[in-house]
């Protein structure tokens, strides 16, 4: 019989002690009682609070109601141990009513009966959900970090405080080719072999982190396969809680591509910015290429416009190689570069000794120890191959990834360098060459001519400057168009260029002006050269369907007789040319002191005329036109007069020709038109009996598309009708080939303005031309009138002219009638209108008014002389007033 010993109240082994212990556990832990069949017999409030169930929900339910399907815990092994009376402790995952996981650190306590059978299981658990959740998050972060470190392209190396490798990630193996077995346990630099730059980088990193500092450097590294790559190395220290260095974390980043661009582009672009020559830029590119990839021999060739190769750079290739390649024509079997340029695509030759592209150049391969090559064409924006960039190798091989990167960057740089060089050449051409003819322009002419004069001075030699102005070029431009004019200028430029010696200079100055500088010549050789140039110029030139015979007026100045500097020589050759053009077109004139004086006078006169037009100091005089039958004044002709305060009265023939030459004729015509209309309006307002005014306009005025508009505006401004105005044009307008001239004349006529042909009979007109012009009046030239009374031939001509006028229903006005004999003949031939000194010279407005009053008065007192003609005393004609 077994005695039962009583424990003191409250002792652990007593019933009261057990109850107290269970009560304490119940307050602090989650408790659950399971029957031997695994069903829940009891639960405490702590467990219910943790899982969110009510007691009635769980009592009698299998324990699995709380289990998470992803982590079953009621296993056969658990129950085997419990039935054996062994407590089991485990971290278990349970599922709350809302599905969220709940973690318990649980102890399963089996209760056995006296026979050792399992009666119940008391499960005590502490809710550690918060702690487990944090730990799982940390584990997840570590897992993700591990994946990220291995997935990154960067290489990670963790070493101890003396630099011995402890860990490398997968990126380290991908970047350098070394595995963890190759490097872990060894000093980090050892597997890389003898690479002084890398060893120095590791030493500097180790020194920096021992001082508690990070370190950053960039270094060129050879990987396991001895391929170069630039890396950025960043090292940082890791300290323990005591502040002691325990590890070094080094991060390697492949910066090969950016380094290539930085080193190559920075240096190459910097060279371009400082305007380095093309050869210098290309040599720099080759040297930088070979620094990054020492196994490469780089070469850059230019392809000229004829398709031939020329060496620009190749510093590591021997001079003999460049000599063998220079001038080689590109083609389908012209080596690597010649073929790449021919097909405009990359060409790779891995074995130059056997490749058919090198069949004609085997001696080059053997002589210089070249085994393989790779050439890339350099293609301009317009698709033209302007050069090639080639890599040569001393072993049989092809390019690798680094070489492809280098080539991509360098081809772009070479293209920029070529474009820059071509742009500079184009700028030089634009700055110093004439874009139309290709000849030197004024700037280049001046620079080269100054050198030529200096050379002549040093050699005590002579020199000639020829100023050539094409004759009738404006007529070609106006009649055939500017394209024809451009063709003529190009033809003339080429002819001049062909006829000169190598040391001579020919340039296009502007427009149709050319300058030739003949070096080391005397007057006799100058004459020979001029004859040769004139012969070349005058050869027929077919432009479109028109054959032209060009000619040029030439002015010549000589060094040192006519000047000792080029600017003076050019100015004096210009003066001589102007005199040659005045004398006879196609003529030659040498400079003389008289020409200088005349040129000065002409310049002063041109300046004075410009001032006169601006200041309104020109004046109009008016010559009456008289009806020969009833002697009433039909109208007046406005004639320009110029009284210069110092030079006196200047003849119209002189200043009108000057206005034509210096481009003032249009302005002069506009002024004459406006002033004559203003004066006529004034007379009409004051009742002065003048009904029409005739104004002379030159052919140049009829090149102005605005002329009809200007005439209409002027008439409107002064309240005149178109019939009050007559426009006189000379026969030279018929020789004007400007296609716009006739159209403008038609537009003027359409306004209602009368048109009169002045000086009829002295030009080159024909009845065919006359029929094309809408003229209503012909003016018989005074040269016919002068001899009409004493020359039978002249009378026949004047009779023919009046017949033409009658036939075409035109009024014919006789100019320059000076005596009664002339008047009588003209009247007998049928002329009805005349003007001339017999009636009155051209008078200033204030003189014309009293003359007109006196004329009209005398006209009323005239008597018939029996011959059907009026006889009377003409009025006293006042002396024409100046201005």
DOLUMNU-71991 format. One line per 8 residues: number of its first residue (from 0); for each residue x, y, z of C-alpha. Coordinates in steps of 0.05 Angstrom, whole numbers. Layout:
N
NUM = X/Y/Z ~ ... .
! end
This chain:
883
0 = 0/0/0 ~ 26/66/-20 ~ 21/121/31 ~ -3/188/11 ~ 40/244/39 ~ 6/311/50 ~ 42/373/28 ~ 37/437/68 .
8 = -15/487/43 ~ 14/531/-12 ~ 73/485/-25 ~ 86/471/-98 ~ 67/399/-93 ~ 2/411/-57 ~ -65/417/-92 ~ -69/489/-70 .
16 = 0/502/-100 ~ -19/470/-166 ~ -82/512/-170 ~ -42/575/-157 ~ 9/557/-210 ~ -46/542/-261 ~ -80/607/-244 ~ -16/645/-256 .
24 = -4/610/-322 ~ -75/621/-342 ~ -66/696/-332 ~ -1/700/-372 ~ -4/645/-425 ~ -53/617/-474 ~ -77/549/-450 ~ -113/495/-488 .
32 = -131/425/-464 ~ -136/369/-514 ~ -168/302/-504 ~ -131/239/-525 ~ -170/241/-590 ~ -142/310/-607 ~ -206/348/-595 ~ -207/412/-555 .
40 = -232/402/-484 ~ -218/470/-455 ~ -188/538/-473 ~ -171/600/-432 ~ -187/672/-447 ~ -117/688/-470 ~ -120/638/-526 ~ -190/660/-546 .
48 = -165/733/-549 ~ -106/712/-593 ~ -146/672/-643 ~ -211/711/-642 ~ -258/652/-629 ~ -312/644/-576 ~ -306/586/-528 ~ -367/552/-557 .
56 = -335/555/-625 ~ -276/512/-603 ~ -299/463/-549 ~ -307/394/-580 ~ -274/415/-645 ~ -211/380/-671 ~ -147/417/-657 ~ -136/425/-732 .
64 = -189/480/-732 ~ -133/526/-708 ~ -79/498/-754 ~ -52/536/-814 ~ -57/489/-875 ~ 12/513/-897 ~ 43/489/-832 ~ 8/428/-802 .
72 = 32/414/-731 ~ -12/356/-706 ~ 33/304/-737 ~ 38/231/-720 ~ 107/243/-691 ~ 79/295/-643 ~ 26/248/-616 ~ 75/189/-612 .
80 = 119/230/-566 ~ 60/255/-525 ~ 33/184/-515 ~ 102/165/-492 ~ 96/218/-438 ~ 147/265/-469 ~ 132/340/-469 ~ 142/374/-536 .
88 = 163/447/-546 ~ 156/481/-614 ~ 144/546/-650 ~ 77/535/-682 ~ 36/575/-731 ~ -38/579/-719 ~ -93/613/-757 ~ -141/663/-725 .
96 = -214/664/-743 ~ -202/721/-793 ~ -148/681/-828 ~ -88/720/-802 ~ -29/678/-776 ~ -15/675/-701 ~ 51/648/-675 ~ 60/613/-608 .
104 = 120/586/-572 ~ 82/526/-545 ~ 95/468/-498 ~ 52/406/-503 ~ 48/374/-434 ~ 20/302/-434 ~ -20/277/-373 ~ -19/201/-364 .
112 = -61/157/-318 ~ -32/105/-271 ~ -29/56/-327 ~ 11/104/-370 ~ -45/120/-418 ~ -52/190/-445 ~ -109/224/-412 ~ -102/295/-437 .
120 = -53/345/-464 ~ -45/413/-434 ~ -16/462/-485 ~ 15/525/-458 ~ 35/578/-508 ~ 63/648/-509 ~ 38/693/-566 ~ 102/713/-603 .
128 = 68/737/-667 ~ 99/807/-664 ~ 170/779/-654 ~ 163/726/-708 ~ 135/777/-757 ~ 196/822/-747 ~ 243/763/-754 ~ 209/740/-817 .
136 = 213/810/-846 ~ 287/813/-831 ~ 297/745/-862 ~ 259/767/-924 ~ 301/830/-929 ~ 364/789/-923 ~ 339/741/-975 ~ 322/797/-1023 .
144 = 388/831/-1010 ~ 424/767/-1025 ~ 386/760/-1090 ~ 398/833/-1109 ~ 472/830/-1095 ~ 479/769/-1140 ~ 434/797/-1194 ~ 468/865/-1200 .
152 = 519/878/-1255 ~ 564/909/-1203 ~ 617/866/-1170 ~ 616/862/-1094 ~ 677/840/-1054 ~ 677/834/-978 ~ 745/826/-947 ~ 772/825/-876 .
160 = 812/880/-843 ~ 877/858/-876 ~ 847/854/-946 ~ 835/779/-950 ~ 772/763/-991 ~ 714/733/-952 ~ 657/739/-1001 ~ 645/755/-1074 .
168 = 577/759/-1108 ~ 557/730/-1175 ~ 568/798/-1208 ~ 642/794/-1190 ~ 647/730/-1229 ~ 610/758/-1288 ~ 652/822/-1290 ~ 722/793/-1279 .
176 = 714/719/-1293 ~ 740/698/-1224 ~ 696/652/-1181 ~ 690/652/-1105 ~ 738/592/-1104 ~ 790/633/-1143 ~ 790/691/-1094 ~ 760/676/-1025 .
184 = 815/666/-973 ~ 867/704/-1014 ~ 888/777/-1017 ~ 838/811/-1063 ~ 891/832/-1114 ~ 928/765/-1119 ~ 883/730/-1172 ~ 891/790/-1219 .
192 = 966/779/-1226 ~ 1015/836/-1239 ~ 972/897/-1250 ~ 1007/955/-1215 ~ 950/1003/-1223 ~ 900/955/-1191 ~ 948/937/-1134 ~ 957/1011/-1120 .
200 = 882/1021/-1120 ~ 873/965/-1069 ~ 929/993/-1024 ~ 898/1063/-1025 ~ 829/1034/-1009 ~ 857/993/-950 ~ 894/1054/-921 ~ 832/1097/-927 .
208 = 783/1049/-893 ~ 833/1035/-836 ~ 827/1109/-821 ~ 751/1103/-821 ~ 741/1135/-890 ~ 711/1111/-954 ~ 752/1111/-1018 ~ 734/1120/-1091 .
216 = 781/1111/-1150 ~ 778/1092/-1224 ~ 827/1041/-1252 ~ 839/1001/-1316 ~ 835/927/-1299 ~ 851/864/-1340 ~ 800/809/-1326 ~ 815/734/-1323 .
224 = 817/731/-1399 ~ 865/792/-1400 ~ 812/837/-1431 ~ 816/909/-1407 ~ 758/944/-1374 ~ 753/1009/-1335 ~ 721/1002/-1266 ~ 699/1049/-1212 .
232 = 722/1022/-1145 ~ 686/1045/-1082 ~ 709/1017/-1014 ~ 676/1028/-946 ~ 694/1002/-876 ~ 649/960/-830 ~ 661/966/-755 ~ 638/923/-696 .
240 = 603/950/-634 ~ 670/966/-604 ~ 689/1008/-663 ~ 740/959/-690 ~ 748/948/-765 ~ 723/879/-782 ~ 706/881/-857 ~ 716/922/-920 .
248 = 660/924/-972 ~ 685/941/-1043 ~ 638/956/-1100 ~ 664/952/-1172 ~ 624/985/-1229 ~ 642/974/-1302 ~ 651/1045/-1331 ~ 686/1023/-1395 .
256 = 635/1054/-1441 ~ 630/1119/-1403 ~ 706/1121/-1395 ~ 716/1110/-1469 ~ 670/1168/-1483 ~ 701/1211/-1429 ~ 774/1198/-1448 ~ 765/1196/-1523 .
264 = 709/1246/-1532 ~ 736/1295/-1481 ~ 805/1296/-1511 ~ 782/1292/-1584 ~ 728/1345/-1576 ~ 776/1390/-1537 ~ 825/1385/-1595 ~ 770/1403/-1644 .
272 = 748/1462/-1601 ~ 819/1490/-1600 ~ 819/1484/-1676 ~ 872/1430/-1680 ~ 888/1405/-1751 ~ 851/1343/-1774 ~ 914/1300/-1773 ~ 928/1318/-1701 .
280 = 857/1300/-1680 ~ 859/1234/-1716 ~ 927/1216/-1687 ~ 901/1232/-1617 ~ 842/1185/-1628 ~ 888/1129/-1650 ~ 934/1137/-1590 ~ 877/1137/-1540 .
288 = 848/1075/-1574 ~ 914/1039/-1567 ~ 920/1059/-1494 ~ 853/1028/-1477 ~ 864/967/-1522 ~ 939/955/-1526 ~ 931/895/-1573 ~ 903/942/-1627 .
296 = 941/981/-1680 ~ 894/1037/-1702 ~ 893/1071/-1770 ~ 849/1126/-1800 ~ 847/1139/-1875 ~ 812/1192/-1916 ~ 775/1176/-1981 ~ 783/1233/-2031 .
304 = 732/1254/-2083 ~ 764/1208/-2135 ~ 757/1146/-2091 ~ 830/1140/-2068 ~ 855/1128/-1997 ~ 902/1175/-1961 ~ 933/1164/-1892 ~ 913/1212/-1838 .
312 = 936/1176/-1775 ~ 966/1110/-1754 ~ 1020/1124/-1702 ~ 1037/1051/-1687 ~ 1042/1029/-1759 ~ 1109/1038/-1794 ~ 1117/1094/-1846 ~ 1128/1042/-1901 .
320 = 1058/1016/-1889 ~ 1028/1085/-1899 ~ 1068/1093/-1963 ~ 1041/1027/-1989 ~ 968/1046/-1974 ~ 969/1120/-1993 ~ 937/1132/-2060 ~ 905/1063/-2064 .
328 = 839/1062/-2103 ~ 780/1034/-2064 ~ 748/972/-2094 ~ 718/903/-2080 ~ 786/872/-2068 ~ 826/931/-2041 ~ 845/905/-1973 ~ 802/915/-1912 .
336 = 797/991/-1915 ~ 790/997/-1990 ~ 735/945/-1990 ~ 699/975/-1931 ~ 700/1044/-1964 ~ 677/1014/-2031 ~ 617/977/-2002 ~ 604/1028/-1946 .
344 = 599/972/-1894 ~ 645/941/-1841 ~ 695/889/-1864 ~ 729/838/-1817 ~ 789/797/-1839 ~ 811/746/-1786 ~ 868/719/-1828 ~ 900/769/-1875 .
352 = 950/718/-1901 ~ 895/676/-1934 ~ 837/724/-1944 ~ 826/742/-2018 ~ 816/815/-2001 ~ 891/818/-1987 ~ 912/777/-2047 ~ 945/837/-2080 .
360 = 977/862/-2015 ~ 1008/800/-1984 ~ 1075/835/-1980 ~ 1045/886/-1932 ~ 1020/830/-1886 ~ 1087/794/-1884 ~ 1130/856/-1881 ~ 1096/887/-1821 .
368 = 1073/826/-1783 ~ 999/840/-1789 ~ 952/780/-1781 ~ 880/807/-1777 ~ 843/871/-1789 ~ 775/904/-1780 ~ 754/967/-1818 ~ 692/1010/-1809 .
376 = 672/1063/-1861 ~ 662/1134/-1836 ~ 599/1157/-1871 ~ 580/1230/-1877 ~ 508/1255/-1868 ~ 499/1256/-1944 ~ 515/1182/-1949 ~ 585/1193/-1976 .
384 = 642/1152/-1948 ~ 694/1203/-1926 ~ 742/1156/-1891 ~ 755/1091/-1854 ~ 776/1072/-1784 ~ 814/1006/-1779 ~ 839/960/-1723 ~ 899/916/-1740 .
392 = 921/856/-1698 ~ 986/816/-1696 ~ 947/752/-1682 ~ 893/718/-1722 ~ 829/740/-1689 ~ 767/782/-1693 ~ 743/841/-1652 ~ 716/832/-1582 .
400 = 662/870/-1544 ~ 710/924/-1520 ~ 734/936/-1591 ~ 663/943/-1615 ~ 650/995/-1562 ~ 713/1032/-1580 ~ 697/1031/-1653 ~ 626/1057/-1643 .
408 = 651/1117/-1604 ~ 710/1131/-1648 ~ 674/1127/-1715 ~ 627/1180/-1688 ~ 685/1223/-1667 ~ 720/1214/-1734 ~ 656/1234/-1770 ~ 652/1297/-1728 .
416 = 725/1312/-1743 ~ 715/1302/-1818 ~ 652/1345/-1818 ~ 688/1399/-1778 ~ 746/1398/-1827 ~ 700/1401/-1887 ~ 660/1457/-1855 ~ 724/1496/-1843 .
424 = 744/1485/-1916 ~ 674/1507/-1937 ~ 678/1569/-1893 ~ 747/1585/-1922 ~ 717/1576/-1992 ~ 658/1621/-1975 ~ 704/1672/-1942 ~ 757/1674/-1996 .
432 = 725/1646/-2060 ~ 670/1669/-2105 ~ 613/1620/-2099 ~ 593/1627/-2172 ~ 659/1621/-2209 ~ 703/1589/-2157 ~ 754/1644/-2168 ~ 785/1682/-2109 .
440 = 739/1736/-2083 ~ 757/1807/-2062 ~ 786/1785/-1995 ~ 830/1730/-2025 ~ 850/1775/-2083 ~ 873/1828/-2034 ~ 913/1779/-1992 ~ 948/1746/-2052 .
448 = 958/1811/-2090 ~ 991/1844/-2029 ~ 1039/1785/-2026 ~ 1052/1791/-2101 ~ 1068/1866/-2094 ~ 1115/1851/-2036 ~ 1149/1797/-2077 ~ 1156/1844/-2136 .
456 = 1187/1896/-2091 ~ 1237/1846/-2063 ~ 1255/1822/-2133 ~ 1254/1892/-2161 ~ 1207/1866/-2214 ~ 1146/1896/-2249 ~ 1074/1876/-2240 ~ 1009/1893/-2276 .
464 = 938/1898/-2250 ~ 882/1889/-2302 ~ 812/1912/-2285 ~ 763/1877/-2333 ~ 690/1898/-2339 ~ 645/1857/-2385 ~ 610/1896/-2439 ~ 534/1895/-2443 .
472 = 529/1846/-2386 ~ 467/1880/-2357 ~ 434/1871/-2425 ~ 448/1796/-2423 ~ 421/1792/-2352 ~ 358/1831/-2368 ~ 342/1799/-2434 ~ 362/1726/-2422 .
480 = 354/1722/-2347 ~ 401/1717/-2288 ~ 415/1643/-2300 ~ 444/1661/-2368 ~ 484/1717/-2336 ~ 512/1668/-2285 ~ 531/1620/-2341 ~ 568/1676/-2377 .
488 = 605/1696/-2314 ~ 627/1624/-2302 ~ 650/1618/-2374 ~ 690/1682/-2371 ~ 721/1662/-2305 ~ 743/1595/-2333 ~ 772/1627/-2396 ~ 812/1677/-2356 .
496 = 838/1623/-2310 ~ 861/1580/-2369 ~ 900/1636/-2402 ~ 943/1655/-2341 ~ 1008/1628/-2314 ~ 1012/1593/-2248 ~ 1039/1654/-2210 ~ 987/1701/-2239 .
504 = 923/1717/-2202 ~ 852/1722/-2228 ~ 792/1740/-2184 ~ 720/1761/-2190 ~ 713/1827/-2156 ~ 637/1836/-2159 ~ 582/1832/-2211 ~ 614/1830/-2280 .
512 = 682/1856/-2256 ~ 744/1813/-2257 ~ 815/1830/-2236 ~ 879/1798/-2263 ~ 948/1807/-2232 ~ 1005/1792/-2279 ~ 1070/1779/-2241 ~ 1141/1792/-2265 .
520 = 1121/1826/-2330 ~ 1139/1887/-2371 ~ 1095/1929/-2415 ~ 1109/1886/-2476 ~ 1090/1821/-2441 ~ 1029/1855/-2412 ~ 1006/1873/-2482 ~ 1017/1801/-2504 .
528 = 977/1775/-2444 ~ 920/1825/-2458 ~ 916/1803/-2531 ~ 912/1731/-2508 ~ 858/1747/-2456 ~ 817/1787/-2507 ~ 820/1731/-2557 ~ 797/1680/-2505 .
536 = 741/1726/-2481 ~ 714/1740/-2550 ~ 706/1667/-2570 ~ 632/1652/-2584 ~ 594/1628/-2524 ~ 528/1590/-2531 ~ 480/1601/-2474 ~ 416/1563/-2483 .
544 = 396/1575/-2555 ~ 432/1642/-2560 ~ 503/1651/-2584 ~ 540/1709/-2550 ~ 607/1740/-2566 ~ 632/1767/-2499 ~ 680/1825/-2494 ~ 709/1866/-2437 .
552 = 736/1935/-2427 ~ 804/1931/-2394 ~ 840/1982/-2351 ~ 914/1971/-2335 ~ 959/1998/-2280 ~ 1033/1980/-2272 ~ 1077/1971/-2211 ~ 1116/2011/-2192 .
560 = 1101/2067/-2241 ~ 1027/2075/-2224 ~ 1030/2057/-2150 ~ 1070/2020/-2099 ~ 1013/1985/-2062 ~ 957/1941/-2088 ~ 899/1985/-2066 ~ 927/2043/-2107 .
568 = 941/1999/-2167 ~ 870/1970/-2165 ~ 839/2040/-2160 ~ 879/2065/-2219 ~ 865/2004/-2261 ~ 791/2017/-2247 ~ 799/2089/-2271 ~ 833/2065/-2334 .
576 = 777/2014/-2346 ~ 724/2068/-2340 ~ 761/2110/-2392 ~ 767/2049/-2438 ~ 692/2038/-2433 ~ 679/2111/-2450 ~ 725/2108/-2511 ~ 699/2044/-2541 .
584 = 673/1979/-2513 ~ 723/1923/-2515 ~ 780/1974/-2512 ~ 843/1974/-2469 ~ 868/2035/-2431 ~ 931/2043/-2390 ~ 928/2089/-2330 ~ 956/2160/-2336 .
592 = 957/2221/-2291 ~ 904/2254/-2334 ~ 857/2196/-2318 ~ 867/2208/-2244 ~ 846/2281/-2251 ~ 786/2262/-2293 ~ 766/2208/-2244 ~ 770/2257/-2187 .
600 = 728/2306/-2226 ~ 677/2252/-2242 ~ 673/2231/-2169 ~ 662/2303/-2147 ~ 609/2312/-2200 ~ 573/2248/-2179 ~ 573/2270/-2106 ~ 548/2339/-2127 .
608 = 492/2308/-2167 ~ 470/2264/-2110 ~ 468/2326/-2066 ~ 429/2365/-2119 ~ 376/2310/-2122 ~ 371/2305/-2046 ~ 369/2381/-2036 ~ 324/2397/-2095 .
616 = 373/2445/-2130 ~ 360/2418/-2200 ~ 311/2458/-2242 ~ 264/2446/-2300 ~ 260/2491/-2361 ~ 203/2485/-2410 ~ 206/2492/-2487 ~ 141/2508/-2522 .
624 = 113/2463/-2577 ~ 76/2504/-2630 ~ 23/2484/-2680 ~ 51/2508/-2747 ~ -19/2522/-2777 ~ -52/2566/-2724 ~ 11/2578/-2682 ~ -23/2562/-2615 .
632 = 21/2530/-2562 ~ 4/2456/-2560 ~ 44/2441/-2498 ~ 114/2444/-2469 ~ 173/2396/-2462 ~ 206/2393/-2393 ~ 282/2395/-2396 ~ 327/2388/-2336 .
640 = 378/2441/-2321 ~ 433/2442/-2269 ~ 470/2504/-2246 ~ 526/2484/-2198 ~ 547/2539/-2150 ~ 621/2528/-2164 ~ 624/2491/-2231 ~ 571/2535/-2264 .
648 = 520/2507/-2314 ~ 531/2434/-2328 ~ 507/2408/-2395 ~ 449/2358/-2394 ~ 489/2311/-2439 ~ 541/2308/-2385 ~ 501/2299/-2322 ~ 448/2253/-2354 .
656 = 503/2205/-2377 ~ 533/2209/-2308 ~ 465/2193/-2277 ~ 460/2131/-2322 ~ 530/2107/-2301 ~ 523/2117/-2226 ~ 452/2091/-2220 ~ 417/2158/-2208 .
664 = 377/2159/-2273 ~ 316/2127/-2240 ~ 315/2178/-2185 ~ 325/2234/-2235 ~ 267/2210/-2278 ~ 221/2205/-2218 ~ 239/2276/-2196 ~ 228/2304/-2266 .
672 = 160/2270/-2272 ~ 136/2297/-2205 ~ 163/2368/-2213 ~ 135/2377/-2284 ~ 66/2353/-2261 ~ 69/2400/-2202 ~ 86/2458/-2247 ~ 31/2441/-2298 .
680 = -20/2437/-2242 ~ 2/2505/-2217 ~ -5/2536/-2287 ~ -74/2506/-2296 ~ -97/2531/-2227 ~ -74/2602/-2247 ~ -106/2598/-2316 ~ -40/2596/-2355 .
688 = -57/2566/-2423 ~ -13/2504/-2423 ~ -50/2439/-2432 ~ 4/2385/-2434 ~ 75/2373/-2411 ~ 124/2323/-2442 ~ 174/2288/-2397 ~ 235/2249/-2420 .
696 = 247/2181/-2387 ~ 305/2135/-2401 ~ 300/2060/-2417 ~ 324/2047/-2347 ~ 261/2079/-2319 ~ 220/2026/-2357 ~ 254/1971/-2317 ~ 218/1995/-2255 .
704 = 155/1954/-2244 ~ 128/2011/-2200 ~ 133/2063/-2256 ~ 58/2058/-2277 ~ 37/2063/-2205 ~ 83/2123/-2193 ~ 54/2159/-2254 ~ -18/2146/-2233 .
712 = -4/2169/-2162 ~ 30/2233/-2187 ~ -28/2251/-2234 ~ -78/2238/-2178 ~ -38/2280/-2128 ~ -37/2341/-2173 ~ -107/2333/-2202 ~ -84/2320/-2274 .
720 = -114/2274/-2325 ~ -71/2224/-2363 ~ -81/2264/-2427 ~ -43/2322/-2395 ~ 21/2281/-2394 ~ 65/2256/-2450 ~ 123/2209/-2437 ~ 182/2214/-2486 .
728 = 225/2154/-2497 ~ 285/2146/-2542 ~ 294/2095/-2597 ~ 345/2060/-2554 ~ 287/2029/-2516 ~ 277/1986/-2578 ~ 346/1956/-2567 ~ 330/1940/-2494 .
736 = 322/1865/-2489 ~ 293/1867/-2420 ~ 228/1828/-2427 ~ 194/1874/-2377 ~ 205/1938/-2416 ~ 149/1929/-2467 ~ 101/1904/-2413 ~ 114/1967/-2371 .
744 = 106/2012/-2432 ~ 39/1978/-2446 ~ 17/1990/-2374 ~ 36/2064/-2378 ~ -3/2071/-2443 ~ -62/2035/-2412 ~ -66/2093/-2362 ~ -84/2140/-2420 .
752 = -16/2174/-2420 ~ 10/2192/-2489 ~ 77/2162/-2511 ~ 125/2198/-2557 ~ 187/2171/-2591 ~ 243/2221/-2585 ~ 301/2230/-2634 ~ 266/2187/-2686 .
760 = 309/2167/-2745 ~ 377/2167/-2709 ~ 375/2098/-2677 ~ 369/2026/-2701 ~ 293/2021/-2702 ~ 252/1988/-2756 ~ 180/1994/-2775 ~ 169/1925/-2744 .
768 = 193/1950/-2677 ~ 154/2015/-2684 ~ 91/1975/-2696 ~ 100/1940/-2629 ~ 102/2004/-2588 ~ 37/2040/-2570 ~ 66/2110/-2588 ~ 21/2167/-2611 .
776 = 77/2214/-2631 ~ 144/2216/-2666 ~ 195/2270/-2656 ~ 239/2285/-2717 ~ 310/2291/-2693 ~ 341/2361/-2698 ~ 398/2334/-2742 ~ 348/2325/-2799 .
784 = 317/2394/-2787 ~ 385/2428/-2789 ~ 398/2411/-2862 ~ 327/2403/-2888 ~ 328/2470/-2925 ~ 393/2458/-2962 ~ 401/2382/-2970 ~ 357/2345/-3019 .
792 = 373/2277/-2987 ~ 352/2302/-2919 ~ 288/2330/-2949 ~ 273/2262/-2978 ~ 283/2230/-2910 ~ 240/2280/-2873 ~ 186/2271/-2926 ~ 190/2195/-2915 .
800 = 185/2204/-2840 ~ 123/2248/-2844 ~ 92/2197/-2891 ~ 105/2142/-2840 ~ 73/2184/-2786 ~ 12/2198/-2829 ~ 6/2124/-2848 ~ 8/2103/-2775 .
808 = -37/2160/-2753 ~ 19/2190/-2711 ~ 34/2262/-2697 ~ 104/2281/-2720 ~ 139/2338/-2682 ~ 199/2372/-2713 ~ 253/2390/-2662 ~ 306/2444/-2669 .
816 = 271/2491/-2717 ~ 315/2553/-2718 ~ 296/2594/-2780 ~ 239/2608/-2827 ~ 269/2568/-2884 ~ 268/2504/-2843 ~ 197/2519/-2821 ~ 173/2532/-2892 .
824 = 201/2465/-2917 ~ 171/2427/-2860 ~ 103/2459/-2868 ~ 104/2443/-2942 ~ 119/2370/-2926 ~ 60/2366/-2879 ~ 92/2377/-2811 ~ 42/2411/-2764 .
832 = 79/2415/-2696 ~ 149/2441/-2682 ~ 194/2468/-2628 ~ 259/2504/-2630 ~ 295/2570/-2623 ~ 253/2600/-2679 ~ 197/2602/-2627 ~ 233/2599/-2560 .
840 = 289/2563/-2524 ~ 272/2525/-2461 ~ 252/2575/-2408 ~ 247/2576/-2333 ~ 174/2577/-2310 ~ 176/2651/-2290 ~ 203/2668/-2359 ~ 156/2623/-2397 .
848 = 93/2657/-2370 ~ 107/2727/-2398 ~ 133/2696/-2463 ~ 67/2658/-2471 ~ 26/2721/-2458 ~ 67/2760/-2509 ~ 62/2702/-2559 ~ -13/2699/-2554 .
856 = -19/2773/-2560 ~ 24/2776/-2623 ~ -13/2716/-2651 ~ -79/2754/-2650 ~ -46/2810/-2690 ~ -18/2764/-2743 ~ -38/2772/-2818 ~ -44/2725/-2876 .
864 = 16/2733/-2924 ~ -25/2708/-2982 ~ 6/2639/-2981 ~ -39/2610/-2929 ~ 11/2622/-2874 ~ 7/2669/-2816 ~ 56/2726/-2814 ~ 72/2762/-2750 .
872 = 129/2788/-2707 ~ 149/2736/-2655 ~ 152/2759/-2583 ~ 217/2781/-2552 ~ 250/2720/-2523 ~ 282/2731/-2455 ~ 351/2706/-2441 ~ 342/2638/-2409 .
880 = 351/2644/-2334 ~ 399/2599/-2299 ~ 367/2549/-2253 .
! end
